[in-house]
Amino acid sequence: MPLKFHIFSLQSKEHSGVELMRYKGKTIFCNENKEAKIPPKIPLKEVIKYYYRYPKNAKPKHKIPFIESNFKIRKDTPHIAWLGHSSLFFTHNNIAILVDPLFSMYASPFACINRAFSQTKCYKNDDFPHALLVIITHSHFDHLDKSSILSLDTQTMYFICPLEVGIYLRKWGIKGSKIIELDWWQGVSFENVLDSSPNGWVQGVGVRNLWISESKNFKNVKNDTIAAESSSKDSKNKHAPTQKKSEILKITATPAQHNSARLGDFNKTLWASFVLEFSPNTPQYKKVFLSGDGGYYTHFKRIGDMFQGFDLACLESGQFNCAWRYSHSFPFEILQEAKDLQASMVLPIHWARFVAGSHEWNEVIRFLYENLHKLNIPCVAPKIGELYPIGTTYDNQMWWE
């Protein structure tokens, strides 16, 4: 049965939700940066250059390697697998998370536009376990793919997304009870409900509450624990085993500097970065930052200070162009983002699947691999599909050369 949840909101002067503004007679979401509240108009010559005048080596000349991992095997420590472009998979114990799944060879309304590299791996829903959590960072076609979402519906517990992205999900037939929409600085906390019997089997996963960050500590708006309905019924039974609850995952939506134009719906839906916290208050505790898409601004420093650093930061590393400088990060800005976030390691995303802006397909990874090292921040670049234990050292094989 579906899990119950409650949404709570608490704004603070330092960490506030997204702003709204009127634009061409409509109310839209906007960025924090005054220069980027509304992305500037892109010159036609830049659009032509992007789509028809690719730079040298915009596409790889060799097959991109990938690993045939078994994503259905549980891991005792938090693991991550990069699936190409911005798609990610996380697994830890009985938690499985997909981020921006894209099981398609194109990222556009039409199959003939924005085709993926023929050398890359295309996954399908059957490659992943059931009881999934699916995170959508924003509504662009390379992050929110209708066919991929629908294929995952029956095996997904919750779709977690920024405000109003649920409009598309509900339109496609996803039940509203499975959709959690978050403003910036809002989050959802999940708990295991454990049976104290000898088997110690998980009876259900519950949504403890939605909370919003305030100063450097997390303040729960309400301390209710809302468990799965099956677990609640067992607790009423005098003969049911005693249950213990343990927090296993926190997901927080944090600011990003981007936009959400999709078939004319300009900034109708919100975009966000996300913070994942696995097994808080345990030896397995790991913090991961997911940038989503976006340009550099002061929010990276505020997020780094709020969470006091990250074991891993997955940062957008492609699609930059002077024509849309506020919507994506330039390579030198990615270095600053890593420092602002106090990241122990960086895993580049948003590359190696589509033509990436006005630059070579592997230009950014080569830059980051060399320059992050100078900052004593390791650049983790696993092959597509390779499961990597978060927070451990990684021996890069420079497969992109």
Secondary structure as the mmCIF struct_conf table of DSSP 4:
data_model
#
loop_
_struct_conf.conf_type_id
_struct_conf.id
_struct_conf.beg_label_comp_id
_struct_conf.beg_label_asym_id
_struct_conf.beg_label_seq_id
_struct_conf.end_label_comp_id
_struct_conf.end_label_asym_id
_struct_conf.end_label_seq_id
HELX_LH_PP_P HELX_LH_PP_P1 PRO A 2 LYS A 4
BEND BEND1 LYS A 13 HIS A 15
STRN STRN1 GLU A 19 TYR A 23
TURN_TY1_P TURN_TY1_P1 LYS A 24 GLY A 25
STRN STRN2 LYS A 26 CYS A 30
BEND BEND2 GLU A 32 ASN A 33
HELX_RH_3T_P HELX_RH_3T_P1 LYS A 34 ALA A 36
BEND BEND3 LYS A 37 ILE A 38
HELX_LH_PP_P HELX_LH_PP_P2 PRO A 39 PRO A 43
HELX_RH_AL_P HELX_RH_AL_P1 LEU A 44 TYR A 52
HELX_LH_PP_P HELX_LH_PP_P3 TYR A 54 PRO A 55
TURN_TY1_P TURN_TY1_P2 LYS A 56 ASN A 57
BEND BEND4 ALA A 58 LYS A 59
BEND BEND5 LYS A 61 HIS A 62
HELX_LH_PP_P HELX_LH_PP_P4 LYS A 63 PRO A 65
STRN STRN3 PHE A 66 PHE A 66
TURN_TY1_P TURN_TY1_P3 PHE A 71 LYS A 72
BEND BEND6 ILE A 73 ILE A 73
BEND BEND7 ASP A 76 THR A 77
STRN STRN4 HIS A 79 TRP A 82
BEND BEND8 GLY A 84 GLY A 84
TURN_TY1_P TURN_TY1_P4 HIS A 85 SER A 86
STRN STRN5 LEU A 88 HIS A 92
TURN_TY1_P TURN_TY1_P5 ASN A 93 ASN A 94
STRN STRN6 ILE A 95 VAL A 99
BEND BEND9 ASP A 100 ASP A 100
BEND BEND10 SER A 104 MET A 105
STRN STRN7 TYR A 106 TYR A 106
BEND BEND11 SER A 108 PHE A 110
TURN_TY1_P TURN_TY1_P6 ALA A 111 CYS A 112
BEND BEND12 ILE A 113 ASN A 114
STRN STRN8 ARG A 115 ARG A 115
HELX_LH_PP_P HELX_LH_PP_P5 ALA A 116 PHE A 117
TURN_TY1_P TURN_TY1_P7 SER A 118 GLN A 119
BEND BEND13 THR A 120 THR A 120
HELX_RH_3T_P HELX_RH_3T_P2 ASN A 125 ASP A 127
BEND BEND14 PHE A 128 PHE A 128
BEND BEND15 HIS A 130 ALA A 131
STRN STRN9 LEU A 132 ILE A 135
BEND BEND16 HIS A 140 HIS A 140
TURN_TY1_P TURN_TY1_P8 PHE A 141 HIS A 143
HELX_RH_AL_P HELX_RH_AL_P2 LYS A 146 LEU A 152
HELX_RH_3T_P HELX_RH_3T_P3 ASP A 153 GLN A 155
STRN STRN10 THR A 156 PRO A 162
TURN_TY1_P TURN_TY1_P9 LEU A 163 VAL A 165
HELX_RH_AL_P HELX_RH_AL_P3 GLY A 166 LYS A 171
TURN_TY1_P TURN_TY1_P10 TRP A 172 GLY A 173
HELX_RH_3T_P HELX_RH_3T_P4 GLY A 176 LYS A 178
STRN STRN11 ILE A 179 LEU A 182
TURN_TY1_P TURN_TY1_P11 TRP A 184 TRP A 185
STRN STRN12 GLN A 186 ASP A 195
BEND BEND17 SER A 197 SER A 197
TURN_TY1_P TURN_TY1_P12 PRO A 198 ASN A 199
STRN STRN13 VAL A 202 GLU A 214
TURN_TY1_P TURN_TY1_P13 SER A 215 LYS A 216
STRN STRN14 ASN A 217 LYS A 219
BEND BEND18 VAL A 221 VAL A 221
STRN STRN15 ILE A 226 ILE A 226
HELX_RH_AL_P HELX_RH_AL_P4 GLU A 229 LYS A 236
TURN_TY1_P TURN_TY1_P14 LYS A 238 HIS A 239
BEND BEND19 ALA A 240 ALA A 240
HELX_LH_PP_P HELX_LH_PP_P6 PRO A 241 THR A 242
STRN STRN16 GLN A 243 THR A 254
TURN_TY1_P TURN_TY1_P15 LEU A 263 GLY A 264
TURN_TY1_P TURN_TY1_P16 PHE A 266 ASN A 267
BEND BEND20 THR A 269 THR A 269
STRN STRN17 SER A 273 PHE A 278
BEND BEND21 SER A 279 SER A 279
TURN_TY1_P TURN_TY1_P17 PRO A 280 ASN A 281
BEND BEND22 THR A 282 THR A 282
TURN_TY1_P TURN_TY1_P18 PRO A 283 GLN A 284
STRN STRN18 LYS A 286 LEU A 290
BEND BEND23 ASP A 293 ASP A 293
TURN_TY1_P TURN_TY1_P19 THR A 298 THR A 298
HELX_RH_AL_P HELX_RH_AL_P5 HIS A 299 PHE A 307
TURN_TY1_P TURN_TY1_P20 GLN A 308 GLN A 308
STRN STRN19 PHE A 310 PHE A 310
BEND BEND24 ASP A 311 ASP A 311
STRN STRN20 LEU A 312 GLU A 316
BEND BEND25 GLY A 318 GLY A 318
HELX_RH_3T_P HELX_RH_3T_P5 CYS A 322 TRP A 324
TURN_TY1_P TURN_TY1_P21 ARG A 325 SER A 327
BEND BEND26 HIS A 328 HIS A 328
HELX_RH_AL_P HELX_RH_AL_P6 PRO A 331 ASP A 340
TURN_TY1_P TURN_TY1_P22 LEU A 341 GLN A 342
STRN STRN21 ALA A 343 ALA A 343
BEND BEND27 SER A 344 SER A 344
STRN STRN22 VAL A 346 ILE A 349
BEND BEND28 HIS A 350 HIS A 350
BEND BEND29 ALA A 352 PHE A 354
BEND BEND30 GLY A 357 HIS A 359
TURN_TY1_P TURN_TY1_P23 TRP A 361 ASN A 362
HELX_RH_AL_P HELX_RH_AL_P7 GLU A 363 LYS A 374
TURN_TY1_P TURN_TY1_P24 LEU A 375 ASN A 376
STRN STRN23 CYS A 379 CYS A 379
HELX_LH_PP_P HELX_LH_PP_P7 PRO A 382 LYS A 383
STRN STRN24 ILE A 384 ILE A 384
TURN_TY1_P TURN_TY1_P25 GLY A 385 GLY A 385
STRN STRN25 LEU A 387 PRO A 389
TURN_TY1_P TURN_TY1_P26 ILE A 390 GLY A 391
BEND BEND31 THR A 392 THR A 392
TURN_TY1_P TURN_TY1_P27 TRP A 399 TRP A 400
#
